[in-house]
């Protein structure tokens, strides 16, 4: 499967939160799935870790993404940013969620997230557990 991994899946692991185990399990299945991250997620995680003076954790995160997971970074072009606004208004999403949604839609990806806000959308979302239990 081709999966867009939402920011919160990575943060579960980085911040050692409740669902870190299933998030790790999913990200280790690189032979079974093609994994994607948006530039927005990548920068958001960098911003959070820099604010916490955790530069070393961000460096490890980058290495894990590039080397171990072979993840592809995708972005939304400037001429498609209006679609982010339209999706945000249509489904009552914040900017970050609308960005993820449009990126998944444009690339034909399954959105993997712990965020239930995506359940209001046409495409919906899958949790890591749902992908793992297929």
Residue, then its C-alpha position, 0 to 999 in steps of 0.5 A: x500500500x502507498x501510505x501518507x504518514x501524518x505528523x501525529x504518527x511520528x510524534x507518538x514515537x518521538x514523544x513516547x506516547x500511548x500509541x508509539x508501539x503501533x506507530x513503530x510497528x507500521x513504520x518498520x513494515x517498509x517492505x510491505x508499504x511505500x511510505x510518504x511524508x509531507x514537507x509540512x510534517x517534516x518541517x513541523x517535527x523539526x520546529x517542535x524538536x528545535x524548540x525543545x533543543x532536541x537537534x540530535x533527535x531530529x537528526x536521528x529522525x531524518x536518518x531513520x526516514x531516509x535510510x531505514x524507511x526510504x520515505x518519500x517527501x511530497x509537497x503541494x505546489x503553490x498553484x494547488x494551495x487553494x485546494x487546501x483552503x477549499x478542503x479546510x472549509x468543506x470538512x472543517x479542518x485546520x490548515x495542517x489537516x487540510x494540507x495532509x488531506x490534499x497531499x494524500x488526494x493528489x498522490x492517491x495515498x491512504x492517509x494514516x493518522x490518529x486524528x479523528x478529524x479526518x473521519x469527517x472527510x470523504x477519504x477518511x483515514x486509517x490508523x496504524x493498527x487498522x493497516x497492521x491488522x489487514 
